[in-house]
């Protein structure tokens, strides 16, 4: 098997965690009404049912770096696959509400942990020249999983009273495929050397990745290992040495969510109704958002290594500022003629997918040094999911109290700050080895 094909296969295997991440997140939209009627849920219980996976996601993201560091990237991906499989089967077969919540929580743990382990694994097995494209496959699979979940729900909705069980249970098939596929990939060479001291196996994997740079990378990793030994203490993420990557990861994750992306994806039908459209637009909005998201994520995957992370973020920031500003203006002057607001939101989704959506997991996974990458990735992922929860839960209140104009103006102003962040703080990491990135960011 050719070198490039081999690395692509390893990467797409890890990225299956992203597909299940997207599927698990979106599949609940097709079953939540059936569950409310089946178990006679109150408004509070209904909200908890829908958001239980998100609770697990925040916890899984916060703790996901621990097994990735102790067990290894590959074993962590295996146990994430087990969580997805158990969650899908358990949720589908649950006979009471409390059991259903437990299994949805387990699925959320898998989502959170996969957002840590999968991008990190792909980063550590990718050559510098194609790292951006390969890691961005994770986000592409997330978006694809969301779209497939919507399609699956649509196709299964009329098969009877237990349609909701099939909608949830069908996820067991890709979960099983993920579990079996993970068994065929090697461990991260950087984890093998730095955590296990296994030079021979690390060298073998590095030679499979790129025989021309294997020894050079191995020497750089040995140097890192020697520095850790001389330090006589474990590397601590929250120390002055790593302040730059920590700041970059936290700010990037915050900006990802204060763009309003989750508010728009989760509440698109409500926003369209606020803009004067009827409820019949709900299906159109979901399908339209999903298709636009997929197409422009694919575009980002193909351009991220050619033009770089920073260029995509500059273009995206300008586009997000313009579209959010125009949506805020439409609400302020109550100019809801035709399809203006839906079209603007579709353009917004395109700019987001092309920039933040395609770049976030790539950038966060490559800015941390090898010795703290697992904890750094967990910090970025946890910040992302915590902000996602806050924005998702608070949007209806702000939309009601402030109205659409000031809510979207807030998102617009946040994207102005993001533009300043990109111009003043965000470095370019395109085509740079992980060890070279470390020299740039770490205080020695």
C-alpha positions, 0 to 999 in steps of 0.5 A: 500500500502506498504511503499516502493511501496508508496515512489517509486510511488511518486518518479516515478510521480515526475520523469515523469518531467524528462521523459518530459524533455528528450522528449522535448529536443530531439523531435526537432531533428525530425522536424527541417528540416521540419520547416526550409522548411515550414517557409523558415528560414535563417541559423540564424532563424533555429538556433534560432528555434532549440535552443529556448527551451534551452534559456527557460531552462536556465531561468527556471533553474535560476528561478525554486527555487522561485515557489518551495519555495513559492508555494511548491514542489508539486504545482510547479510540477503541473505548470511544467506539465501545461507548458509541456502540453501547449507547446506541443499543442501550438507548434503542432498547431502553424501557424506561426514561432513567435508563435512556438518560444513562445511555444517552449520557454515555454517548455524550462521553464518547462525543466529548472524548472523540473530539479530543482523541481523534484530531490528536491521533490524526495530527500525530500520524500526519506529515506536515504538508498534509496535516491540515487536510487530514485533521480537517477530515474529522470535521467533515465527518462530523458534518456528514454524520449530522446530515446522515442522521437527518436523512436516516430519521426521515427514512425511518419515521414511518416504520411504526410506533417503534420508529424512534428505537430504529433511529437510535439503534441504527447507529450501532452499525457505524459504531461496530465498523469504527470499533473493528477499524480501530484495531487495524491502525498503529499507535501514535509514534509520539505517544510510543516514544514519549510515554512508553519509551518504545523507540523501535516501534515508534521508528517503525511507524514513523518510517511508514508515515514518511521514511525520508523524515523518520530519523529526523523526527525521531531525533527531535522526539528523543530530545524532547524526552531527554528534556522531560527527564532532566526536568525531574517533574511532569509537564504541567499544562498551566505553567508559564512555559505553555501560556501561548498555546493555552491562550490561543486554544481557549480564545479560538474555542470561545470565538467558535461558539460566540459566532452563534453557530450552535444557536443558528443550527439548533434554532434555525426554524425558530429564527426563521419564524422570528423573521416572518416565515411559516413553520413549513420552512423548518424542513427546508432550513435543516436540509439547507443548513446541512448541505451548505455546511457539508459542501463548504467544509469539504472546500475547507478540507481541500484548501487548508494546506494550500492557503493556510489556517490563518488565511481561511480564518481571515476570509471567514471572519470578514464573511461572518461579520458581514452576514451577521451584521446584515441579519441584525439589520434585517431584524432591526428594520423588520425587513423580512421580504422574501428569503433574505434572512434564510439566504443570509444564514445559509451564506453565514453557514458557508463562511463558518464551515470554510473557516472556524468549522474547518480550522478549529480541530486542526489548529488546536491539535497542532499548537500544543507540544507533544508532552502536553498535547492530550491535556491541551486538546482536552482544554480546547475541546472542553472550552468549546463544548462548555461555550456550546452549552451556554450559548445553546441554553441561553439563546432563546432567553436572549432572543426573547428579551433582546430581540433578533437585532441585538442578539445577532449584533452581539454575535457580529461584534464577537466576530469583529473581536475574532478578526482582531485575534486572527490579525494580531495573535493567530500564527500560521502553522501550515506545512510546519512540523509539530516539533517546529511549531513547539519551538515557536510557541513554547517559552524555554 
